[in-house]
Amino acid sequence: MEDFGLYAVFGVSGPPQRLLSAEGSCRVSVAVPPSVRQVVLFSSGPWGERICANAELNDADRMPITIGKLTPYNKCLSWEQWEEETWTDTVTLTVTLEGGNLVKADWSEPELILAVKEYTPKDTMAPLAARELNGKRKREQMSEGDGDKNNMTKRGEEENVCPNGGMEKTTPVRKPRGQTKGAQKLFSSGGDATKMKGTGEAQGIVGRTPPQSAARTKSRQAKTPTQTAPLVSPSGRWGQTLCPIDAQTAILIGGQGARMQFCKDPMWKLCTEDMSWVAAETLAEGPTPEARIGHTAIYDPDSRRIFVFGGSKNKKWFNDVHILDTQSWKWTMVEVCAQGKVPPLAYHSCSLFRGELFVLGGVFPRPNPEPDGCSDSLYIFDPNLSIWYQPIVTGDTPSPRSGHSACVMQERKIYVFGGWDTPVCYNDMYMLDLGLMEFSAVKTTGEGPSPRSWHGSAVLSDTKFLIHGGYNGNNALSDTFIFDIDTNSWTEVTLPQLSVPRAGHSIITMETAVRHHFSEEDEDADAGSVSRTLLVFGGGDNEGNFYSDLTTVAVEELLAAI
């Protein structure tokens, strides 16, 4: 039987090169040759007791560019330069193996391979040594590429950009020494937003990560361990999905965290009985979804499957459908099928009605020099036939938008609120009658939410749903409103649990067990009951923090506050 090994291919014509073997080191770093623009990492042979292999691409300042993970069920990763905004000629690939009989179990500093064999048709050019990679080539590239970079920045647009790199918000919060508050702002002012538009994809709500000073980079290198302890809960992030699959379980998928990096831990299982998390990326077989943000995930209780659609990763856009069967815990993927077409979309809404997915709005890519645009179209996916189609819709349809919310009420109406299509942010409401397939604008009463996108929404009862937080173009918001579909009225509620500014967060409602304390006379009474609870996870604030805490609020408490 073939021995286990991890291999890399550098460039489109390079031969596979072994990085780690069954009996060798558990970690290795490789300087990617300057002329290489594609890297493929894959495993060969039986995994045995090995759990996963973490992979990072780093630039000369040790800033992680892309993070991925090989598992026994996902045995190949690839990167291309055009996907990575910060890819330079000084990239290092670091691979760390976890699990199994490791030779270097103390996680000491990895062996550094300064060069790899680079294949070229005519002559072979040796890659630069580490000192050269950190110096001259980067300075030359910066000076030569400034003009192109400025032109790319001007072509960007605001509806498809995400938070700048900030530190993750945990308890307690610790920030690196020398980090200024202003440099880590997540949402800057509107004036800055005009000057610092992203390019093509999610690269910061108003721009790119601020340049790192040499002192700060050195401090981070000294303090950041090469291997951290296993996480017991998700890292801070935004743009993820949190999808309930039964009364006690929800699944977290995707997201982007500190320094605009896609999360190393993209999938978690939440157990609401004790509010504990379990890392779930290696629990399911089959092709797991590629790292992404701005996607949707929705659970169909009849088929007991989760449907993940769309999203984006840097300059890559998705219109594939990934399906997780929660009974067999296997992933399958529906490719872009010939029967019906749907464009790549991010920051859209997705609602489930009679087993079909109703996808509305979102951002879609346009060829340069036109900026990315927002959609006003409704697409429906039929899982049984694996086809997309566009229904005939009448009435007053919503204008193009992204970052909006959609709530299915009473299994016959979808209420669409807010969103934006740069530079306009909305706070209007539309209702889609699912029987007539007719849109209508909803005339509301009461003091409603201000214009916003990337807010959280959740159904509280048959007649009420909630809107919380979001982003108004300048700041993350912390206010909370409840809408009553019987009276078409808004009511603002104020609770301390919902007082933190958040955007790009997830809100769901679930049934959770409530324990009661009884007197001695009530010993025969039930010891617990079921209550509906609102759960809030993730999102970013105005200071560059990405939250990893889980906030809970009793639905009864929310309704009583009206």
Residue, then its C-alpha position, 0 to 999 in steps of 0.5 A: m500500500e502506498d505510504f501517506g504523503l503531502y505533495a505540492v505542484f508549483g505552476v501549471s507545468g511543474p511536477p509534484q513535489r513531496l512536502l511531508s511524508a509518513e515518517g518525516s516532520c509534521r510541518v514544513s515551509v516552502a518558498v514559492p518560486p517568484s514566477v509561479r502563479q498557481v499552487v496545488l496541494f494534495s495528499s496521497g495514500p491512506w490517512g490513518e489516524r491523521i486528522c487534517a493538514n492546515a495550509e497557509l500562504n504568507d507574504a514576506d511580512r508573515m501575513p497569512i494570505t489564504i488558509g485552507k485545510l486538507t482532510p481525509y474527505n477533502k484531499c486537494l487545495s488550490w490557489e491562483q494569484w488572481e484570487e489573492e489581492t495581496w499575493t506578491d513575489t515573496v510567498t511562502l507555503t506552510v503546511t502543518l499536519e495534525g493527528g497520527n504518530l507525529v515525529k515532532a509532537d512538540w510543534s517546534e519551529p518547522e523546517l524551512i525549505l528555502a527553495v523548491k525545484e522549479y520546472t521550466p521548459k528551457d532553463t531553470m531559475a533558482p528561487l530567491a533566498a529568504r533574505e532576498l524574498n523579504g527585501k529587494r523583490k518586494r520593493e521593486q514590485m511595489s514601485e512598479g505596480d503602484g499605477d495598476k493598483n490605483n487603477m484597480t482601486k478606482r474600479g471597485e464598488e461598495e456593495n460587494v465589500c466586507p470588513n477590514g482586518g480587525m482583531e477578533k472580539t472574544t472575552p477578554v479582548r486583547k489587541p497587539r501592542g502598538q495597534t492604533k484604534g483608528a488603523q483597525k476601524l472596520f467601517s470608516s466614514g462615507g468620505d473614506a468609502t468613496k476613496m477606498k472602494g474595493t476591487g471586484e469582491a469582498q475586500g473590506i467594507v471601505g477598503r483594504t487592510p491598513p499597511q502594517s508597520a515594521a514594528r508591529t509586524k515584528s511584534r506579531q511574529a514574536k508573539t504569534p505561536t506557530q501552532t495554537a491549541p485546538l479551538v473549542s468555539p468558532s473564531g470571530r467572523w462575519g459573513q457566515t451562516l448559522c442554520p438550525i437543523d433541529a430543536q437542539t442543533a445548528i450548523l455554522i458555515g463559512g465567514q471571514g475574520a481578522r485581517m480579511q482572512f477566511c476562517k481556518d475553522p469554517m464549519w461548527k456544530l452548535c448544541t443548544e442543550d448546553m450551548s457548546w460547539v463542536a468543530a464539524e469540518t471533518l465530521a462530514e464526508g464528500p466535497t465540502p464548500e470552498a471558503r466563502i462569505g455572503h452565501t446562504a444556507i437553509y435547512d429543509p426539514d422534509s429532506r433533512r438537508i442543508f442547501v448552501f448557495g452562492g457567496s464569494k471569495n476574493k475575486k471568485w464568485f459562486n453559483d454552485v449548490h452544496i447539499l449536506d445530508t444531515q442523516s448520512w453527514k455527506w456533502t454533495m455538490v450540484e454543478v452549474c447545470a445545463q437546465g436553467k441558469v443562475p448567475p454567481l451571487a453574493y449577499h442575496s437572500c434565500s427562502l425555502f417554500r414547499g421544498e424549493l429555494f427562492v433566491l432574490g437579489g444579491v451582487f453579481p460580477r460584471p466584466n471590467p471596467e463596469p463595477d459589480g451590479c445588484s440584482d432584482s431578479l428572483y431565481i428558484f431552485d428545484p432540488n428534486l430536478s436539480i434545475w433553476y428557473q425564473p418564475i413569472v412575477t407581477g406587481d411592484t417588485p423591489s429595486p436591485r439590492s444586496g445585503h437585504s433580509a427576507c422572512v417567510m411568514q405563515e408559509r405564504k408570504i416573504y417579507v423583504f427589508g432593506g439592503w443597498d445598491t451603492p450609494v443608496c441604502y434602503n429601509d423599505m419593505y416589500m411582500l411577495d405573495l407566494g400564492l399569486m407570485e405578486f410583489s407589493a410595497v408594504k406601507t408601514t406605520g410606527e418609527g421603523p429602522s433606518p436604512r441599512s444592509w447586512h443586518g440580522s433578521a429572525v421570525l419570532s411568531d406567526t405574525k412578528f419578525l425582528i430586525h437587528g443591527g446592520y451597516n448604514g454606509n458609515n457605521a455598524l448599528s445596534d438597534t432592534f425593531i419588531f414588525d407586526i404583519d397584522t398591523n404593518s407596524w414597527t416597534e423599537v425594543t431596547l434590551p441590553q443583550l442586543s446593545v452591541p453594534r454588529a453587521g454581517h452577523s447571524i440571527i436564528t430562533m430555536e427551541t431550547a430547554v428551560r430548567h425550573h426551580f420548584s418548591e418541595e410541594d411541586e416535586d412531581a411537576d415537570a423539571g423543564s419546559v421548551s422555550r423559544t430563544l433568539l441566538v446571535f452570533g458573529g458580525g463586526d463592529n466599528e472598531g474592527n472587532f469580529y465577534s465570536d460570542l453567542t448571545t441569547v435572548a428569550v423570545e418571550e422577553l422580546l415580545a413582552a418588550i413591545 
